[in-house]
Amino acid sequence: MSDTAVRPRKRSVHRLPVTGVLRLKSPAEIWYKPALSVVVASAVPNLLLYSLDRLDLVMYTMAGSLCALYGHNLPYARRAHTVLRVVLGMAAGLAVSLVAASLTGSAAVLIAVGALLAAVQKAFCDATRIGPPGNVIFAFVTSAALFAPQDLGQVPGHMALILAAGAFSWLVTAGPALWHREGPERLATARALDAAASYAQDPGARNRHAAAAAVQAAWQSLLATGRPTPVRQRLERLVVHAERALATTTTTTTGGHAGGDGPEELRGWAARTRGRGPVPDPPPAPGTVEQLFGIDAERAGQRMRRGRREARRRLLRALGPGSPVLPTAVRTLVGCALAGYASSALGVGHPYWAIVTAASVYQQNLSLSWSRALQRTVGNLLGVLVFAAVIPLARVSPLVLVLCVLCFNFAAEALITRNYWLGSVAVTPMALLILEFGGFQPAGELVADRALDTLVGVAVGLLAAVAVTNRRASGLVERALAATGDARERAERAVADPASGPQALEAARRRLTSSLVELRDASDVASGEWWQRALPEEELLAAEQAGHRTLAATAQRQGLITLPPANGAV
């Protein structure tokens, strides 16, 4: 961290983005995997219920089937644990909703329960960084269950359906490990190589952050697995080359000279790593000791045990007093409650749609929440038009209805990575068609209610986001600056100490890399909040530059790069 202290600055109001919010992006690299997974996880129980003439139970099996959307970027060992926790979390939320629905018919009470559940789900998803689709699926399922006719004696049977469908989703998401064991690690390594190549070709602050984050994610993916296989050991070596390219380019841009892997070579390795063929086996990075980067079984087991303990401690800290996720959770609670009550006051028959819309709006900061609100509005309004066009076909027969839901399920996951609004165009008719399993309802009434709930949920949700400010965002930046400064000082001491061994240098380098990634993420979140102290841009820039110079010096000491003595000092 720079010597300049972090000083309070005058508060500022940030402009909310308008242009580019609806612009389409390139599809995600593995968009088809969650899309196919949720279709398979939904098709089997839905067709089974169709054969039994019990499509009225689809809502309960769908709750478990949607768990197949989670964890697709994680190594299979971690994915299995993550999806299991998702299934249990979904079941817990459904249990609360079903019991509440069976005990009371008061819309006011049910809206309060739905808002509270949405806030809790938001807090846990943010604290555990569970990844997309985040809390929205939980809120969608639990809120809908609150307003479904329910008898207390039916709850155990419905919970059994949820758990059975969830278990099948777990098999669908974890099953590919049997024939493509290192698939997620290969993908994470390829992304690190591509990011390092982009930075080597165009050294800039954003590319540097993206490369550091990708390399960090690759190491986390590799260290989260068990016994090292020959494939994983080659992947580790490739990540070392990505780190070397990052360090080399950093030092070159500050006046040093170092020979590293070129962008073309890195991208070539990335393409081969993504493929189904053998993983590239590059030579060891010059000067490195090969076994330094290997992870034997004992070391991996120790890391995994320490990782689980540390994850539990982080979760407790993340949900305790002063937690950075609490302001967003409070926003969710207030916004969802007000949206539900406003919808009910307007006479809408499905107030839970307003709750889900408000829950979907809340992102890491107000700027992103505004963008999501625009995307949600456009997507839902177009989606109800699609529903109006499709409903005559869906009502031809129950089997056609099932197939329509599956098609929209696939389309939603295939399109949502292009832009959230495009995915919502498919999600909205899918959600409306699910209601058809419980009995036909007037299509015009459904379209009007969903459109009105969308507008109410977005408007009230944004008002709550403005009213409930996140004053902790600036404090997170200050703490991240302090953590980065501490990590840099430790790394400098390790570099300067002749007695520092490979393990100490590696630990210092990983700690500093992680702190730099966290610093940029905290800065990005705070930059989109209203009524915050202006960010200490000079201190942030100085901390990042100093941190990356120290990373380069650590890499030189480890032998990843070779620099002239004059440029080796930090």
Salt bridges, closest charged atoms under 4 A:
GLU29 OE1 - ARG191 NE 3.29
GLU29 OE2 - ARG274 NE 1.91
ASP56 OD2 - ARG54 NH2 2.89
ASP126 OD2 - LYS122 NZ 3.54
GLU182 OE2 - ARG181 NE 3.28
GLU185 OE2 - ARG232 NE 3.18
ASP194 OD2 - ARG274 NH1 2.67
GLU243 OE2 - ARG509 NH1 2.67
ASP261 OD2 - HIS241 ND1 2.70
ASP261 OD1 - ARG244 NH1 3.68
ASP281 OD1 - ARG237 NH1 2.51
GLU290 OE2 - ARG237 NH2 2.82
GLU310 OE1 - ARG313 NH2 2.97
GLU310 OE2 - ARG317 NH2 3.11
GLU436 OE1 - ARG395 NE 2.81
ASP449 OD2 - HIS350 ND1 3.53
GLU478 OE2 - ARG533 NH2 2.47
ASP486 OD2 - ARG490 NE 3.38
ASP486 OD2 - ARG511 NH2 3.05
GLU492 OE2 - ARG488 NH1 2.82
GLU506 OE1 - ARG509 NH2 2.68
GLU506 OE2 - ARG510 NH2 2.31
GLU518 OE2 - ARG129 NH1 3.09
ASP521 OD1 - HIS209 NE2 3.32
ASP524 OD1 - ARG206 NH1 3.29
ASP524 OD1 - ARG520 NH1 3.80
GLU529 OE1 - ARG331 NH2 2.87
GLU539 OE2 - ARG9 NH2 3.65
GLU544 OE1 - ARG520 NH2 2.81
